[in-house]
Amino acid sequence: GEDTMALGLESASGICSARECTNAAIYRIDWRNPAIHHARTKTWLACGEHLSYLENYFKYRSFPFEVSAFVAPAQDPSQDH
């Protein structure tokens, strides 16, 4: 099962990445850890309540990040995968 206690849930969940938060995300934060060679960009999600908390997390660590609006993937019933 998924560990919902972990910070940084997969962005596909559409849920805020803050620990123990279950709010729907309205922002996405694309970030990377420059200390890791060839670090890939990761995406965390944030609700309005936790955006500044997550931003401060990256600012404190001097991680480059970019905030944009999170648009949940459309659930199109006609698309049968």
N, CA, C and O atoms as a CHARMM CRD file, in Angstrom:
* protein
*
  324
    1    1 GLY  N      0.81700  -1.20700   0.00000 PROA 1      0.00000
    2    1 GLY  CA     0.00000   0.00000   0.00000 PROA 1      0.00000
    3    1 GLY  C      0.84800   1.25400   0.00000 PROA 1      0.00000
    4    1 GLY  O      2.06000   1.18600   0.20900 PROA 1      0.00000
    5    2 GLU  N      0.23100   2.38500  -0.23000 PROA 2      0.00000
    6    2 GLU  CA     0.96900   3.63900  -0.26400 PROA 2      0.00000
    7    2 GLU  C      1.14400   4.18400   1.14600 PROA 2      0.00000
    8    2 GLU  O      0.24500   4.09600   1.98200 PROA 2      0.00000
    9    3 ASP  N      2.31800   4.74700   1.39000 PROA 3      0.00000
   10    3 ASP  CA     2.59700   5.33400   2.68700 PROA 3      0.00000
   11    3 ASP  C      2.16500   6.79400   2.66100 PROA 3      0.00000
   12    3 ASP  O      2.90900   7.66400   2.20700 PROA 3      0.00000
   13    4 THR  N      0.97100   7.05200   3.14600 PROA 4      0.00000
   14    4 THR  CA     0.43100   8.40100   3.08300 PROA 4      0.00000
   15    4 THR  C      1.06600   9.32500   4.11700 PROA 4      0.00000
   16    4 THR  O      0.79400  10.52500   4.11800 PROA 4      0.00000
   17    5 MET  N      1.90600   8.78500   4.99300 PROA 5      0.00000
   18    5 MET  CA     2.58400   9.61900   5.97300 PROA 5      0.00000
   19    5 MET  C      3.80300  10.30700   5.36400 PROA 5      0.00000
   20    5 MET  O      4.30700  11.28900   5.90900 PROA 5      0.00000
   21    6 ALA  N      4.26300   9.79500   4.25000 PROA 6      0.00000
   22    6 ALA  CA     5.48900  10.31600   3.65900 PROA 6      0.00000
   23    6 ALA  C      5.27500  11.69300   3.05500 PROA 6      0.00000
   24    6 ALA  O      4.19700  12.00900   2.55400 PROA 6      0.00000
   25    7 LEU  N      6.31600  12.50000   3.11200 PROA 7      0.00000
   26    7 LEU  CA     6.26800  13.80300   2.47600 PROA 7      0.00000
   27    7 LEU  C      6.58200  13.58600   1.00200 PROA 7      0.00000
   28    7 LEU  O      7.53900  12.89200   0.65900 PROA 7      0.00000
   29    8 GLY  N      5.77300  14.18200   0.13700 PROA 8      0.00000
   30    8 GLY  CA     6.05500  14.04400  -1.28100 PROA 8      0.00000
   31    8 GLY  C      5.30800  12.91100  -1.93700 PROA 8      0.00000
   32    8 GLY  O      5.91400  12.05100  -2.57600 PROA 8      0.00000
   33    9 LEU  N      4.00200  12.90000  -1.78800 PROA 9      0.00000
   34    9 LEU  CA     3.18600  11.91100  -2.47600 PROA 9      0.00000
   35    9 LEU  C      3.34300  12.08400  -3.97900 PROA 9      0.00000
   36    9 LEU  O      3.67000  13.17000  -4.45700 PROA 9      0.00000
   37   10 GLU  N      3.11300  11.02300  -4.70800 PROA 10     0.00000
   38   10 GLU  CA     3.16000  11.12800  -6.15800 PROA 10     0.00000
   39   10 GLU  C      2.13600  12.16100  -6.61300 PROA 10     0.00000
   40   10 GLU  O      1.01800  12.21200  -6.10200 PROA 10     0.00000
   41   11 SER  N      2.53100  12.97200  -7.56800 PROA 11     0.00000
   42   11 SER  CA     1.66300  14.04600  -8.01800 PROA 11     0.00000
   43   11 SER  C      0.37700  13.51600  -8.66200 PROA 11     0.00000
   44   11 SER  O     -0.61200  14.24100  -8.76600 PROA 11     0.00000
   45   12 ALA  N      0.39300  12.25800  -9.09200 PROA 12     0.00000
   46   12 ALA  CA    -0.79000  11.68900  -9.73200 PROA 12     0.00000
   47   12 ALA  C     -1.97400  11.57000  -8.77500 PROA 12     0.00000
   48   12 ALA  O     -3.11800  11.43200  -9.20800 PROA 12     0.00000
   49   13 SER  N     -1.69600  11.62500  -7.47800 PROA 13     0.00000
   50   13 SER  CA    -2.76300  11.47300  -6.49700 PROA 13     0.00000
   51   13 SER  C     -3.70200  12.67000  -6.47900 PROA 13     0.00000
   52   13 SER  O     -4.87200  12.54000  -6.12100 PROA 13     0.00000
   53   14 GLY  N     -3.18400  13.85300  -6.87000 PROA 14     0.00000
   54   14 GLY  CA    -3.98900  15.05700  -6.83200 PROA 14     0.00000
   55   14 GLY  C     -4.19400  15.59500  -5.42700 PROA 14     0.00000
   56   14 GLY  O     -5.01200  16.48700  -5.20500 PROA 14     0.00000
   57   15 ILE  N     -3.43600  15.03900  -4.46700 PROA 15     0.00000
   58   15 ILE  CA    -3.55900  15.42400  -3.05900 PROA 15     0.00000
   59   15 ILE  C     -2.31800  16.19700  -2.63700 PROA 15     0.00000
   60   15 ILE  O     -1.21300  15.90900  -3.09700 PROA 15     0.00000
   61   16 CYS  N     -2.50000  17.16700  -1.77300 PROA 16     0.00000
   62   16 CYS  CA    -1.39600  17.95300  -1.23600 PROA 16     0.00000
   63   16 CYS  C     -0.28800  17.05200  -0.69700 PROA 16     0.00000
   64   16 CYS  O     -0.56100  16.04500  -0.04300 PROA 16     0.00000
   65   17 SER  N      0.96500  17.41700  -0.97400 PROA 17     0.00000
   66   17 SER  CA     2.10500  16.60700  -0.56900 PROA 17     0.00000
   67   17 SER  C      2.52900  16.81600   0.88200 PROA 17     0.00000
   68   17 SER  O      3.38200  16.08500   1.38400 PROA 17     0.00000
   69   18 ALA  N      1.94700  17.80000   1.55900 PROA 18     0.00000
   70   18 ALA  CA     2.32300  18.03300   2.95000 PROA 18     0.00000
   71   18 ALA  C      1.93700  16.83100   3.80500 PROA 18     0.00000
   72   18 ALA  O      0.91900  16.18000   3.56800 PROA 18     0.00000
   73   19 ARG  N      2.75600  16.55700   4.78200 PROA 19     0.00000
   74   19 ARG  CA     2.56400  15.38600   5.63600 PROA 19     0.00000
   75   19 ARG  C      1.15800  15.34800   6.25600 PROA 19     0.00000
   76   19 ARG  O      0.70000  16.31900   6.85900 PROA 19     0.00000
   77   20 GLU  N      0.50300  14.22500   6.09300 PROA 20     0.00000
   78   20 GLU  CA    -0.82100  13.96400   6.66500 PROA 20     0.00000
   79   20 GLU  C     -1.94300  14.84100   6.12900 PROA 20     0.00000
   80   20 GLU  O     -3.06400  14.79500   6.63600 PROA 20     0.00000
   81   21 CYS  N     -1.64700  15.64600   5.10100 PROA 21     0.00000
   82   21 CYS  CA    -2.68500  16.49100   4.52700 PROA 21     0.00000
   83   21 CYS  C     -3.45400  15.69800   3.47800 PROA 21     0.00000
   84   21 CYS  O     -2.86200  14.97900   2.67400 PROA 21     0.00000
   85   22 THR  N     -4.77100  15.83400   3.49200 PROA 22     0.00000
   86   22 THR  CA    -5.59700  15.12400   2.51000 PROA 22     0.00000
   87   22 THR  C     -6.38100  16.09200   1.62300 PROA 22     0.00000
   88   22 THR  O     -7.30600  15.68700   0.91900 PROA 22     0.00000
   89   23 ASN  N     -6.00400  17.37200   1.66200 PROA 23     0.00000
   90   23 ASN  CA    -6.69300  18.36800   0.83200 PROA 23     0.00000
   91   23 ASN  C     -6.36000  18.18600  -0.64100 PROA 23     0.00000
   92   23 ASN  O     -5.27400  17.72300  -0.99200 PROA 23     0.00000
   93   24 ALA  N     -7.30000  18.55300  -1.49400 PROA 24     0.00000
   94   24 ALA  CA    -7.03700  18.54100  -2.92700 PROA 24     0.00000
   95   24 ALA  C     -6.00900  19.61700  -3.24700 PROA 24     0.00000
   96   24 ALA  O     -6.06800  20.71900  -2.70300 PROA 24     0.00000
   97   25 ALA  N     -5.08000  19.30200  -4.11800 PROA 25     0.00000
   98   25 ALA  CA    -4.02500  20.24100  -4.48000 PROA 25     0.00000
   99   25 ALA  C     -4.53600  21.28100  -5.46900 PROA 25     0.00000
  100   25 ALA  O     -5.36400  20.98600  -6.33100 PROA 25     0.00000
  101   26 ILE  N     -4.02600  22.51000  -5.33000 PROA 26     0.00000
  102   26 ILE  CA    -4.33800  23.54100  -6.31100 PROA 26     0.00000
  103   26 ILE  C     -3.07000  24.14500  -6.90600 PROA 26     0.00000
  104   26 ILE  O     -3.13400  24.92100  -7.86000 PROA 26     0.00000
  105   27 TYR  N     -1.92100  23.78800  -6.34100 PROA 27     0.00000
  106   27 TYR  CA    -0.63400  24.22500  -6.88500 PROA 27     0.00000
  107   27 TYR  C      0.24600  23.01600  -7.12000 PROA 27     0.00000
  108   27 TYR  O      0.12000  21.99500  -6.44400 PROA 27     0.00000
  109   28 ARG  N      1.14200  23.14500  -8.08800 PROA 28     0.00000
  110   28 ARG  CA     2.17400  22.12000  -8.27700 PROA 28     0.00000
  111   28 ARG  C      3.51700  22.79800  -8.11800 PROA 28     0.00000
  112   28 ARG  O      3.69900  23.93900  -8.54000 PROA 28     0.00000
  113   29 ILE  N      4.45500  22.09800  -7.51000 PROA 29     0.00000
  114   29 ILE  CA     5.79900  22.62000  -7.30100 PROA 29     0.00000
  115   29 ILE  C      6.77200  21.65000  -7.95400 PROA 29     0.00000
  116   29 ILE  O      6.91700  20.50800  -7.51700 PROA 29     0.00000
  117   30 ASP  N      7.42900  22.11300  -8.99500 PROA 30     0.00000
  118   30 ASP  CA     8.45700  21.30900  -9.66300 PROA 30     0.00000
  119   30 ASP  C      9.79400  21.71100  -9.06500 PROA 30     0.00000
  120   30 ASP  O     10.17000  22.88200  -9.11000 PROA 30     0.00000
  121   31 TRP  N     10.50600  20.75300  -8.50900 PROA 31     0.00000
  122   31 TRP  CA    11.74300  21.07300  -7.79900 PROA 31     0.00000
  123   31 TRP  C     12.79400  20.01100  -8.03900 PROA 31     0.00000
  124   31 TRP  O     12.50200  18.91700  -8.52100 PROA 31     0.00000
  125   32 ARG  N     14.03500  20.35700  -7.69100 PROA 32     0.00000
  126   32 ARG  CA    15.10300  19.36300  -7.74600 PROA 32     0.00000
  127   32 ARG  C     16.13700  19.66500  -6.67400 PROA 32     0.00000
  128   32 ARG  O     16.22400  20.77600  -6.15100 PROA 32     0.00000
  129   33 ASN  N     16.90200  18.65200  -6.37300 PROA 33     0.00000
  130   33 ASN  CA    17.96000  18.77100  -5.37500 PROA 33     0.00000
  131   33 ASN  C     19.28000  18.91400  -6.11900 PROA 33     0.00000
  132   33 ASN  O     19.78400  17.93900  -6.67700 PROA 33     0.00000
  133   34 PRO  N     19.85400  20.13300  -6.13500 PROA 34     0.00000
  134   34 PRO  CA    21.07300  20.37100  -6.91500 PROA 34     0.00000
  135   34 PRO  C     22.29800  19.62900  -6.38400 PROA 34     0.00000
  136   34 PRO  O     23.32000  19.55800  -7.06600 PROA 34     0.00000
  137   35 ALA  N     22.20600  19.07800  -5.17700 PROA 35     0.00000
  138   35 ALA  CA    23.32800  18.32700  -4.61100 PROA 35     0.00000
  139   35 ALA  C     23.47000  16.95300  -5.25900 PROA 35     0.00000
  140   35 ALA  O     24.52900  16.33000  -5.18400 PROA 35     0.00000
  141   36 ILE  N     22.40600  16.49200  -5.88900 PROA 36     0.00000
  142   36 ILE  CA    22.43300  15.18900  -6.55300 PROA 36     0.00000
  143   36 ILE  C     22.80200  15.38700  -8.01500 PROA 36     0.00000
  144   36 ILE  O     22.15600  16.14800  -8.73500 PROA 36     0.00000
  145   37 HSD  N     23.84000  14.69700  -8.43700 PROA 37     0.00000
  146   37 HSD  CA    24.30100  14.82300  -9.81400 PROA 37     0.00000
  147   37 HSD  C     23.20100  14.35600 -10.76000 PROA 37     0.00000
  148   37 HSD  O     22.63300  13.28000 -10.57700 PROA 37     0.00000
  149   38 HSD  N     22.90600  15.16400 -11.76400 PROA 38     0.00000
  150   38 HSD  CA    21.84300  14.86300 -12.72600 PROA 38     0.00000
  151   38 HSD  C     20.50000  14.63000 -12.02500 PROA 38     0.00000
  152   38 HSD  O     19.74200  13.73300 -12.39500 PROA 38     0.00000
  153   39 ALA  N     20.22200  15.44600 -11.01500 PROA 39     0.00000
  154   39 ALA  CA    18.95700  15.27400 -10.29200 PROA 39     0.00000
  155   39 ALA  C     17.78300  15.48500 -11.23000 PROA 39     0.00000
  156   39 ALA  O     17.74300  16.46000 -11.98000 PROA 39     0.00000
  157   40 ARG  N     16.83100  14.57000 -11.18600 PROA 40     0.00000
  158   40 ARG  CA    15.65300  14.75000 -12.01300 PROA 40     0.00000
  159   40 ARG  C     14.66700  15.63800 -11.27200 PROA 40     0.00000
  160   40 ARG  O     14.63100  15.65300 -10.04100 PROA 40     0.00000
  161   41 THR  N     13.87600  16.36800 -12.02500 PROA 41     0.00000
  162   41 THR  CA    12.88100  17.23200 -11.40500 PROA 41     0.00000
  163   41 THR  C     11.75900  16.38400 -10.83600 PROA 41     0.00000
  164   41 THR  O     11.25900  15.46900 -11.49200 PROA 41     0.00000
  165   42 LYS  N     11.36900  16.69600  -9.61200 PROA 42     0.00000
  166   42 LYS  CA    10.25300  16.01000  -8.97600 PROA 42     0.00000
  167   42 LYS  C      9.10900  17.00700  -8.84300 PROA 42     0.00000
  168   42 LYS  O      9.32500  18.21800  -8.83700 PROA 42     0.00000
  169   43 THR  N      7.90600  16.49000  -8.73800 PROA 43     0.00000
  170   43 THR  CA     6.74400  17.34700  -8.59800 PROA 43     0.00000
  171   43 THR  C      5.99800  17.01300  -7.31700 PROA 43     0.00000
  172   43 THR  O      5.60200  15.87100  -7.08700 PROA 43     0.00000
  173   44 TRP  N      5.81600  18.03000  -6.49500 PROA 44     0.00000
  174   44 TRP  CA     4.96700  17.90300  -5.32100 PROA 44     0.00000
  175   44 TRP  C      3.74600  18.76800  -5.55100 PROA 44     0.00000
  176   44 TRP  O      3.77200  19.69100  -6.36500 PROA 44     0.00000
  177   45 LEU  N      2.68700  18.47300  -4.83900 PROA 45     0.00000
  178   45 LEU  CA     1.46000  19.24400  -4.95600 PROA 45     0.00000
  179   45 LEU  C      1.17200  19.94100  -3.63500 PROA 45     0.00000
  180   45 LEU  O      1.58800  19.48000  -2.57200 PROA 45     0.00000
  181   46 ALA  N      0.45800  21.05300  -3.71500 PROA 46     0.00000
  182   46 ALA  CA     0.14300  21.80400  -2.50100 PROA 46     0.00000
  183   46 ALA  C     -1.27700  22.33600  -2.53600 PROA 46     0.00000
  184   46 ALA  O     -1.76200  22.78500  -3.57500 PROA 46     0.00000
  185   47 CYS  N     -1.93600  22.28000  -1.38800 PROA 47     0.00000
  186   47 CYS  CA    -3.21300  22.96600  -1.24100 PROA 47     0.00000
  187   47 CYS  C     -2.87800  24.40900  -0.84300 PROA 47     0.00000
  188   47 CYS  O     -1.71900  24.72000  -0.56700 PROA 47     0.00000
  189   48 GLY  N     -3.87600  25.28400  -0.81200 PROA 48     0.00000
  190   48 GLY  CA    -3.62500  26.67600  -0.48100 PROA 48     0.00000
  191   48 GLY  C     -3.03500  26.84700   0.91200 PROA 48     0.00000
  192   48 GLY  O     -2.27200  27.77700   1.17000 PROA 48     0.00000
  193   49 GLU  N     -3.40100  25.93600   1.80300 PROA 49     0.00000
  194   49 GLU  CA    -2.94500  26.00800   3.18700 PROA 49     0.00000
  195   49 GLU  C     -1.45800  25.70200   3.34200 PROA 49     0.00000
  196   49 GLU  O     -0.80000  26.25300   4.22300 PROA 49     0.00000
  197   50 HSD  N     -0.93200  24.83500   2.49800 PROA 50     0.00000
  198   50 HSD  CA     0.43800  24.36600   2.66500 PROA 50     0.00000
  199   50 HSD  C      1.43600  24.89100   1.64100 PROA 50     0.00000
  200   50 HSD  O      2.61400  24.53800   1.70100 PROA 50     0.00000
  201   51 LEU  N      0.99500  25.72200   0.70700 PROA 51     0.00000
  202   51 LEU  CA     1.91500  26.20300  -0.32400 PROA 51     0.00000
  203   51 LEU  C      3.13200  26.89600   0.28700 PROA 51     0.00000
  204   51 LEU  O      4.26800  26.58300  -0.06800 PROA 51     0.00000
  205   52 SER  N      2.89800  27.83700   1.20400 PROA 52     0.00000
  206   52 SER  CA     4.03100  28.57300   1.79200 PROA 52     0.00000
  207   52 SER  C      4.92300  27.65000   2.61500 PROA 52     0.00000
  208   52 SER  O      6.13900  27.83600   2.65200 PROA 52     0.00000
  209   53 TYR  N      4.32600  26.65300   3.27700 PROA 53     0.00000
  210   53 TYR  CA     5.09300  25.68500   4.06100 PROA 53     0.00000
  211   53 TYR  C      6.05800  24.91700   3.15500 PROA 53     0.00000
  212   53 TYR  O      7.23300  24.75300   3.48500 PROA 53     0.00000
  213   54 LEU  N      5.55200  24.45100   2.01700 PROA 54     0.00000
  214   54 LEU  CA     6.39900  23.69400   1.10500 PROA 54     0.00000
  215   54 LEU  C      7.41800  24.59900   0.41600 PROA 54     0.00000
  216   54 LEU  O      8.55600  24.18900   0.18800 PROA 54     0.00000
  217   55 GLU  N      7.01800  25.82600   0.08500 PROA 55     0.00000
  218   55 GLU  CA     7.96200  26.77400  -0.51100 PROA 55     0.00000
  219   55 GLU  C      9.12000  27.03600   0.45200 PROA 55     0.00000
  220   55 GLU  O     10.28200  27.05200   0.04500 PROA 55     0.00000
  221   56 ASN  N      8.80200  27.24000   1.71600 PROA 56     0.00000
  222   56 ASN  CA     9.84600  27.50600   2.70900 PROA 56     0.00000
  223   56 ASN  C     10.77900  26.31500   2.86800 PROA 56     0.00000
  224   56 ASN  O     11.97000  26.48400   3.13200 PROA 56     0.00000
  225   57 TYR  N     10.23800  25.10800   2.70600 PROA 57     0.00000
  226   57 TYR  CA    11.03300  23.88600   2.78400 PROA 57     0.00000
  227   57 TYR  C     12.14100  23.92500   1.73600 PROA 57     0.00000
  228   57 TYR  O     13.28600  23.57600   2.02100 PROA 57     0.00000
  229   58 PHE  N     11.79100  24.35400   0.51800 PROA 58     0.00000
  230   58 PHE  CA    12.78600  24.42000  -0.54800 PROA 58     0.00000
  231   58 PHE  C     13.71200  25.61800  -0.39800 PROA 58     0.00000
  232   58 PHE  O     14.91100  25.51600  -0.65900 PROA 58     0.00000
  233   59 LYS  N     13.15800  26.75200   0.02000 PROA 59     0.00000
  234   59 LYS  CA    13.98500  27.94900   0.19800 PROA 59     0.00000
  235   59 LYS  C     15.05800  27.70800   1.25600 PROA 59     0.00000
  236   59 LYS  O     16.20800  28.11600   1.09400 PROA 59     0.00000
  237   60 TYR  N     14.66700  27.04000   2.33800 PROA 60     0.00000
  238   60 TYR  CA    15.59500  26.75900   3.42600 PROA 60     0.00000
  239   60 TYR  C     16.75000  25.88900   2.94300 PROA 60     0.00000
  240   60 TYR  O     17.88500  26.04700   3.39100 PROA 60     0.00000
  241   61 ARG  N     16.45200  24.96300   2.02000 PROA 61     0.00000
  242   61 ARG  CA    17.47600  24.05300   1.50200 PROA 61     0.00000
  243   61 ARG  C     18.14400  24.57500   0.23100 PROA 61     0.00000
  244   61 ARG  O     19.02600  23.91900  -0.32500 PROA 61     0.00000
  245   62 SER  N     17.72300  25.75600  -0.22800 PROA 62     0.00000
  246   62 SER  CA    18.24300  26.34500  -1.47200 PROA 62     0.00000
  247   62 SER  C     18.03000  25.43400  -2.68400 PROA 62     0.00000
  248   62 SER  O     18.86500  25.37300  -3.58600 PROA 62     0.00000
  249   63 PHE  N     16.89700  24.73000  -2.68500 PROA 63     0.00000
  250   63 PHE  CA    16.54700  23.90800  -3.84500 PROA 63     0.00000
  251   63 PHE  C     15.83500  24.80100  -4.85500 PROA 63     0.00000
  252   63 PHE  O     14.95300  25.57100  -4.47600 PROA 63     0.00000
  253   64 PRO  N     16.20000  24.71200  -6.13400 PROA 64     0.00000
  254   64 PRO  CA    15.44200  25.45900  -7.13600 PROA 64     0.00000
  255   64 PRO  C     14.05300  24.84200  -7.30600 PROA 64     0.00000
  256   64 PRO  O     13.91000  23.62100  -7.36800 PROA 64     0.00000
  257   65 PHE  N     13.03600  25.69800  -7.38000 PROA 65     0.00000
  258   65 PHE  CA    11.68100  25.18700  -7.55000 PROA 65     0.00000
  259   65 PHE  C     10.83900  26.17900  -8.32200 PROA 65     0.00000
  260   65 PHE  O     11.16900  27.36200  -8.40400 PROA 65     0.00000
  261   66 GLU  N      9.75800  25.69100  -8.88300 PROA 66     0.00000
  262   66 GLU  CA     8.85900  26.52800  -9.66300 PROA 66     0.00000
  263   66 GLU  C      7.42100  26.15800  -9.31400 PROA 66     0.00000
  264   66 GLU  O      7.04400  24.98700  -9.34800 PROA 66     0.00000
  265   67 VAL  N      6.63400  27.15800  -8.98100 PROA 67     0.00000
  266   67 VAL  CA     5.24200  26.92000  -8.60400 PROA 67     0.00000
  267   67 VAL  C      4.32900  27.28100  -9.76700 PROA 67     0.00000
  268   67 VAL  O      4.48100  28.33600 -10.38300 PROA 67     0.00000
  269   68 SER  N      3.39700  26.41500 -10.05700 PROA 68     0.00000
  270   68 SER  CA     2.40000  26.71200 -11.08300 PROA 68     0.00000
  271   68 SER  C      1.05900  26.14700 -10.63000 PROA 68     0.00000
  272   68 SER  O      0.98700  25.42000  -9.63900 PROA 68     0.00000
  273   69 ALA  N      0.01200  26.48000 -11.35000 PROA 69     0.00000
  274   69 ALA  CA    -1.31000  25.97300 -10.99900 PROA 69     0.00000
  275   69 ALA  C     -1.38600  24.48700 -11.32400 PROA 69     0.00000
  276   69 ALA  O     -0.93400  24.05000 -12.38200 PROA 69     0.00000
  277   70 PHE  N     -1.95400  23.72500 -10.41600 PROA 70     0.00000
  278   70 PHE  CA    -2.12700  22.29900 -10.66900 PROA 70     0.00000
  279   70 PHE  C     -3.49900  22.07700 -11.28700 PROA 70     0.00000
  280   70 PHE  O     -4.52200  22.47700 -10.73100 PROA 70     0.00000
  281   71 VAL  N     -3.49900  21.43400 -12.44000 PROA 71     0.00000
  282   71 VAL  CA    -4.75500  21.09300 -13.09100 PROA 71     0.00000
  283   71 VAL  C     -4.86900  19.57600 -13.07100 PROA 71     0.00000
  284   71 VAL  O     -4.07700  18.87200 -13.69700 PROA 71     0.00000
  285   72 ALA  N     -5.85500  19.09000 -12.35100 PROA 72     0.00000
  286   72 ALA  CA    -6.02400  17.64000 -12.23000 PROA 72     0.00000
  287   72 ALA  C     -6.29800  17.03900 -13.60500 PROA 72     0.00000
  288   72 ALA  O     -7.00900  17.62900 -14.41900 PROA 72     0.00000
  289   73 PRO  N     -5.72700  15.85700 -13.85900 PROA 73     0.00000
  290   73 PRO  CA    -5.98700  15.19500 -15.13900 PROA 73     0.00000
  291   73 PRO  C     -7.48400  14.96900 -15.31900 PROA 73     0.00000
  292   73 PRO  O     -8.15300  14.47200 -14.41300 PROA 73     0.00000
  293   74 ALA  N     -7.99800  15.32500 -16.46300 PROA 74     0.00000
  294   74 ALA  CA    -9.43200  15.16400 -16.71500 PROA 74     0.00000
  295   74 ALA  C     -9.79700  13.67400 -16.77800 PROA 74     0.00000
  296   74 ALA  O     -9.11600  12.88400 -17.43000 PROA 74     0.00000
  297   75 GLN  N    -10.85500  13.31900 -16.10600 PROA 75     0.00000
  298   75 GLN  CA   -11.33900  11.95200 -16.16000 PROA 75     0.00000
  299   75 GLN  C    -12.35200  11.88000 -17.28700 PROA 75     0.00000
  300   75 GLN  O    -13.52300  12.21700 -17.10900 PROA 75     0.00000
  301   76 ASP  N    -11.89600  11.44500 -18.43100 PROA 76     0.00000
  302   76 ASP  CA   -12.76100  11.37700 -19.60900 PROA 76     0.00000
  303   76 ASP  C    -13.31700   9.96800 -19.72800 PROA 76     0.00000
  304   76 ASP  O    -12.57700   9.03500 -20.04300 PROA 76     0.00000
  305   77 PRO  N    -14.60800   9.80300 -19.48200 PROA 77     0.00000
  306   77 PRO  CA   -15.19100   8.44700 -19.49400 PROA 77     0.00000
  307   77 PRO  C    -15.14300   7.79300 -20.86800 PROA 77     0.00000
  308   77 PRO  O    -15.25200   6.57000 -20.96400 PROA 77     0.00000
  309   78 SER  N    -14.98300   8.57900 -21.94300 PROA 78     0.00000
  310   78 SER  CA   -14.94700   7.99700 -23.27700 PROA 78     0.00000
  311   78 SER  C    -13.59900   7.38500 -23.58600 PROA 78     0.00000
  312   78 SER  O    -13.46300   6.60700 -24.53000 PROA 78     0.00000
  313   79 GLN  N    -12.58600   7.74100 -22.77900 PROA 79     0.00000
  314   79 GLN  CA   -11.25500   7.16800 -22.96900 PROA 79     0.00000
  315   79 GLN  C    -11.16200   5.85200 -22.19100 PROA 79     0.00000
  316   79 GLN  O    -11.14200   5.84600 -20.96000 PROA 79     0.00000
  317   80 ASP  N    -11.10800   4.77100 -22.90900 PROA 80     0.00000
  318   80 ASP  CA   -11.05200   3.46500 -22.23800 PROA 80     0.00000
  319   80 ASP  C     -9.62900   2.93100 -22.31000 PROA 80     0.00000
  320   80 ASP  O     -9.17700   2.50100 -23.37100 PROA 80     0.00000
  321   81 HSD  N     -8.91600   2.95500 -21.17500 PROA 81     0.00000
  322   81 HSD  CA    -7.53500   2.49200 -21.16400 PROA 81     0.00000
  323   81 HSD  C     -7.48200   1.05600 -20.68500 PROA 81     0.00000
  324   81 HSD  O     -6.40200   0.47200 -20.60200 PROA 81     0.00000
